[in-house]
Amino acid sequence: MKKNEKKSVSVPVELYGRIEARVRATDFGSVDEYVEFVLAEAIKEEEEAEKEVKKRLKDLGYLH
């Protein structure tokens, strides 16, 4: 897949409306930009947490 290639994701209308309201209060130009940012941040945090858990398990001798 190309770096800038996009795929669509559907969200419930109510959630979309809530996101639209948040976008109006930010510097994001669109719901798509906001959702992309939030998802990227969530994945980044999850990956960092996973790395920390693996480090702790390794330090405790459970992983090699």
Secondary structure by P-SEA (a helix, b strand, c coil): ccccbbbbbbccaaaaaaaaaaaaacccccaaaaaaaaaaaaaaaaaaaaaaaaaaaaaacccc
